[in-house]
Amino acid sequence: MTFPPAAPLQQLADALDAGTTTSRALVDTALERIAAAGGDGAHAFIHVDADGACRQADAQDALRRAGVKLSPLAGLPVSVKDLFDVAGQATRAGSRVLNDAAPATQDAPAIERLRRAGAVLIGRTNMSEFAFSGLGLNPWHGTPRSPWRDSAQGQPRVAGGSSSGAAASVAQGMAAAGLGSDTGGSLRIPAAFCGLTGFKPTARRTPTGGMFPLSTTLDTTGAIAPRVACCARLDQVLSASTFEPGVLENTRTTLDGVRLAVLSNYVTEGMDATVAQAWEAALTKLSRAGARLVPLRLPVLDTLPSINRYGFSPIEAYATHRARLHTQADAYDPRVLARIRHGEAARAADYLDLLAARADAIGEARAALAGFDAFLMPTVPIVPPLIAALEADAAHFAATNGLVLRNPSVVNFLDGCAVSLPCTPPGEAPVGLSIAGLALSDAHVLGIAQAMETVLRG
């Protein structure tokens, strides 16, 4: 048995349990699709570890024949963002700046946990250089593409960033799921642009060690996958099961009585017509399914642009890169370099003010959202933009990048968790709807998101 692109993990696990397929067959299918798309899966991958993946798959098949199943992920092919250390492989973070990086001597904790669960690591996925863009453009390794092309334009569109290759690999059936990171939307934006599900957990729940940092304050480890239950399974592995494995099976199956805050300011500005229509249609479906939708203006959101005059990512990225900039500035993507250099002018007082403002914002949001089960917003206010237009105009790139990062970065700044769900049918322009909660409400948000998923999928 081969597997269709974006097949739910449960479907693949059931086939393995039933003996109708093997891990090696799943890996062979993934590798065939990567090769058919051009060897790098149309820029989805930077490095494909074909031999290693086949050995891992054979080992999982041997264990299964002996009656050993390490976890529900055992034997499933998973792609890895080129941000994580994998023993024996160089971590270059999508950049040529690190071309001389030595191979990692040990796995990052997230990789170690995936291996212990029996996941098969199929290769390293492409990304925005140093994870510093929400669009996924990469001048050194090519730009991964969204699976959607509208009939009018027909030109390739971005897969979203920074975990661009992770989403592209899953959407095209080159992996069952993709390991990525999220600092301001880097899992949820590509999930939205590729018709997939992305989950950003509360930052402290998953390990970021052995991951090249963008912002040590905001970085989060998570996954892109076909369904909510898939993301939950990966999260349980990555977080070392900080909530019970059966959480989704034991949670609500309907939205009756669920009280949801529908954010009405800041995140709804600048929506294109396609997103606006999908957003209203999704809210109508959720209301008819019994959810109590309450419009909520959250004043603290309107202050975020001034609070983030510098922002954690530019300040902390500059701290990481400043030594290299003296000798290697010309090796950076100019679009990324400009964002890193933005943090150079920040003073210690600016950073301390930012920390204090974030703490105040979290407190204000917690007070305003008391009594709600979660809050909703469009994941991204526009459909995937055309690659060529972004490459041709630096100002257009900068404006579009800021727009796509705006909504999801709210959750990171407020120290929350969020799921992005596709809310349009396959074949139509992909649009994501985000359901979010504040810190450590992960299990609750995932449970509600699964009930919402059932409604939105009809």
N, C-alpha and C positions, 0 to 999 in steps of 0.2 A: 504493500500500500504506500502510495505517495501521499503528500498532504497538500491541500489547497493553500494558496497564500492567505495569511492571517487566520489560520484555523485556530480555534480555542485550544488552550493547553490541555483541557480536560479531554477533548476529542482525541488528541494525540496520545495522551496517557492511557486512555481506554483501549486504543488500538494496540499499544505496547502490552498492556495487561492481557488482552485477548489473544495475543500472538499473531495478529493479522499484519503486523509490521515489526520492524526492528529498529533500534537506534541507528544502526549502520545504514539502513534504507532511508531513514529520515535525513541523515547527514548527506548521503549521496544525492538525494533530491535537492537539498539546499545548495550543495556544491555545483550541481548541474545548472541550477538557475543562475548562480553567480557567474559561471563560465559563459552561459548563453547571453548574459547581459554585457559581456565584455571583459571578463576576468576579474574586474574589481566591482562587479555588480552595478555597472553604470555609476561609478564613483561612490557607491555605498560603503565600500571597504577600502582601507589603506593596506591591510595585510590579511590575507586569507591563510589560515593554518590548516590546510587540507590534510596533511599527514597526521598532525596532532589530533585533529578532530576525528579522523577515522580510528586512530588508536583508542581515543577516549570512548567512542561509540562501541567499538568491539569489546572493550572492558566492561561497559555497562550491560551489553548483551550477555556476556559471560556470567556476570553477577546475577542477572535475571534468570538465566537458565539454572543457576544454583539456588534459586529461591530468594535472592536478596534484592530488594528494591529500596534504595536509599531514601527516596522522597518522591512526591508526585512530579518533581522536575527531572527525575532520573532518566537519562537517555535523550533528553530534548535538546536540540541545538539552540544555543544562546549566543548572540553577538555581544561584543564588548567595546565600548567607546574607547577611543585611543587616548584615554586620560588615566586609565587604571594600570597599575603595575601587574604584569603577568610574568612569572619567573621565566627567564630565558628570552624575553622579548623586550625591545626598547620601547619606552613610552615617550612619544614625541608630541602629543597633544595637538595633532593636526598641523604642526609647524615644521618648517625647515630649520628654524633656529636650533632645534634639538637634534639635528641630523647626526651629531656625533655622540648622542647619549648612549651610555653603556646599557646592555641588557639588564633588566631588573634581576636581582638575586633572590627575591621572594615575591609571592603573590600579595597583592593588596588584600585586606581583610574581606572585602566584598567578593573578590575572586575566590579566596579560600573557602568562603561559605558556599558559594555556588558549586565549587568542586566537591565539597563534602556532601552536597545534596545530589550529586550525580549529573549535574548539567554538563553538556558538552560544549566547550568553548570553540566556536567555529572561526572566529577571526576578529580583527580590530576594525571598528567602524570609523568612518570619516566624521569630521566635525568642524565647526567654526574654529579657526585658529585660537588656541588657548581658551576655548569655550566662551569667547567674548563677542558674541553676536547672536541675535534671535532669528537670523535668516539662513544661516548654514552655508553661506558662500565660502569657498576655499580655493584660492588661486593656485595652490601647490598640488592639490590632489583632485581637483575638479569639484563640482557642486552636485550633491545628491538631489534627486528630483522627487517631487510629489507624484503619486500615481495618477493624479487628476490633470487632464488637459481639457479645457473647454473647446467646443467645436468651432467657435468663432475665431479664436486666436491660434489654438493648436500648438503654441510654443511651450517649451518646458518651464515649469514653475518650481520654486524652491520647496524643499521638504521641510524647511523650518530648522531653527537651531536652538542651542548649539548641537544637540544630539541628533543631527541630521541623518547620518548614516544608520543610526540605530533604528529610526523610524522607517527609512527606506528599506532596510534589510527585512523588517517584519512585514511591511506592506507588500513586498514582492516575493514573500515566501522563502527568503534566503536564511531566515532564522525564525524560530518559534516566538522568541521574545528578545528584547534588546536591553542590555544594561547601560544606563546613562547617568547623567548628573543633572541637577537643576539648581541654578543660582538665582535666576529671575524669570524662569519659564522654560528652561532648556529641555525638559521632558514634555511639558504640556503643549508648547507651541508646535513642535514637530508632530505630536500625536494629533493635534487639531488639523494640521495641514495635510496629514496623510490618512485621515479617516480612522484613526486608532484611538486607544485609551492610554492615557499617561497618568501616573500617580506620583505626586511629590509628597513624600512623608514629612512629618515633623523632623527638622534637621537633626536633632540629637538622637533620633531613634536608629539611624543607620550609619555605618562607619564611613569616614572619608579619608582614613589613612591610606597611604600608597596611591593616592589620587592627586594628579597635578592640580594645585589650587587655582581658583579664580578669586573667590572671596572666602576667606576662612570663617567669616561670620555667617555667610548665607549659603554656602555650598551644601548640597544634599545629594545623596545617592538614591536612585530609584530605577524604575523600569518603564518601558513602553511595550505594550502587548495588545492582543486583540480585544480582550474583555476585562471587566472589573475583576472578576474572579482570578484571572491570570495575573493581574498586577498584585492582587492580594497574596497569591501564592509566592510570588517572587519577594514581596515585602516581608513575608514571614521568614523566609530564608535570610534575606539581607539584614533584618533586624533581630535575628536569632529568636524569633517567635515571642515578641513581647506582648502579643495577645494570642489567644488560643487558635489553633489551626482551623477549627470549625466555625469561626466567627461568622462567615457569610452564610453558611448553611443554617445557622441558628438565629439569624437576625430576621427583621421584618420582611415580608414578601409583598407588601403594598405600601402606598404612600399615604394611606388614610391617617389624618391627624398630624402628619409631619409639618412642622412650621418652618418655613424657609424665607429668609430675608432676600429680597430681590434688589440688589444694589441699583440705585437710580441716578447716581451722579458719578462723574469721572470715568468709570469703566464703560459707560454706554455712549460716550462721545465718539464721533467719527466713524460710526459703523457704516460699512458699505451696504447697499441695498440687499445683497444676498444674505449677509449675516443678520441684518435687522429682521428680514422676513423669517429666517430660520429660528432666530431667538424668540420672536413672538409666537411662532408655531409651537416651539418646544414648551414655552410657558403655558400655552393653552392646553397641551396634552397633559402636562403635570397637574394643572388645576383640575382638569376633568377626571384625573386618576385619584383625586382626593387630597392632594397636597394643599396646604394653606400657604398661599403666596402673599407676602406682605412687602410692598415697596418700602425701601429704606434708604434715606439719604444719610451717608456717612461723611460728615464734614471733614474728618481727618484726611480723607483721600485727596481732597482738593489742595491740601498743604504739602503733599508728597513731592511735587516738583521743586519747591523751595527747600524742603528738608534735604532732598538729595541733590543739592547743588553740586556736590562732588560725588557722593554715593560710596557705599562700601566697596563695590567692585573696582572702580578706578583707583581708589586709595590703596586697597590691599593688593591689587594687581601690580601697581607701580612698585610697592614694597618688594614684591616677588621678583620683578623683572629689572629693577633699576641697575643692577650690576651689569647685566647683559646689554643694556641700552647704550653703554659707552662704546662698545665695539661691534655690536650686531644689529643696530637699529635698522639698517638697510635690508636686513633679512626678514623683517616682520611684514605681514600684510599691512599696508598703510592705513586701512580702515581700523584695524585692531590697534595699531600703534597709536593712533590718535586718541582712542579711548583710554589706553593705558597712561598716556602722557597727561590726560586730564587730571589724574590723581596727583601729579607732581607738585602742583601749586597748593595742595591742601596742607594746612598746618596741624600740629598736634591738637590745638584748640578746636579746629574744625571737626576733627575726628571725635573728640570727646563730646562736642555738641551733637554730633550725629548719633552717638550711642544714647545720649540722654533723650533726644527727640524720638528715637525708635522706642525706647521704654515708655515714653508718654503716649505714643501712638498706639502701642499694644494695649495699654490701659484703657484708652478711650474706646478702642474697638471692642474690647472685652465687655465694657459697660453697655455699649450700644447694642451688642449682639446677644446679651443675656436673654434667655427665654427662647432663642431660636435654635433649631436643630443644626442648621448650616446656613451658608449664604451662597447666592448664585450670581454669576456674571458670564458674559461671553468670554471664552478663553482668549480669543484674538478678534479684534473688530473688523478684520478684512479677510478675504479669501487669499490663498497663496499667491504672492506676486510673481511676475515674470522674471526669470533669471537675467535675461539680457538687459532689461531696463535697469535693474539694480547694479549690474556690472558696468553699465555705461555712464552712470551719473552718481558721483560720490554724495552729493547733497540729497538726492532721492533715496539713496541707500540709508543715509543717516536718519532721515525723517521716517522712513518706513521701519527701520530697526527700532527706533524709539516707540513707534506706535504698537508694534507687535509685542514688545516687552512690557508695555505699560500695565496691562491688566494682570498677567500672571505674577509680575514682580510684587504686586500688592501683598500676595500671600507670603512670599519670602520675607518681605519687610516686617509683616505682622507676626512672623514666627508661626505660621500655620501649616496646614496640609491641604491638599486639593487633588481632585480627580478631574481630568478633562475627558468628557464623553463625546463621541460623534453624535450629532443630532440631525443629520441629513442622510437620506438613503444612499447606498452604494451607487456610484455612477454620477451623482450630483456633486456640485462644488462642496468640498469638505468644510464643515463648520463645527467647532467645538463648544460645548457648554461646560462650564466649570462649577463644580460643587465643592465648597471649601469650608473648613472649620479652623478654629484656633488651635494652639499647641496641644498635642497629645489627644486629639479627638479622632485619631486616624481610623480606628475600628468603626466608630460611629459613622464617619463620613463614607467609608468604603461600603458599609451596609446600606446606607441610604442611596448611594450611587448605584449599587446593584439593582435596587428596586426601580430607580429612575431609568436605568439602562433598559429594563424590561419594557417600560412604558414607551421610551423613545424609539425602541426597535419595533414596536407594534406587536 
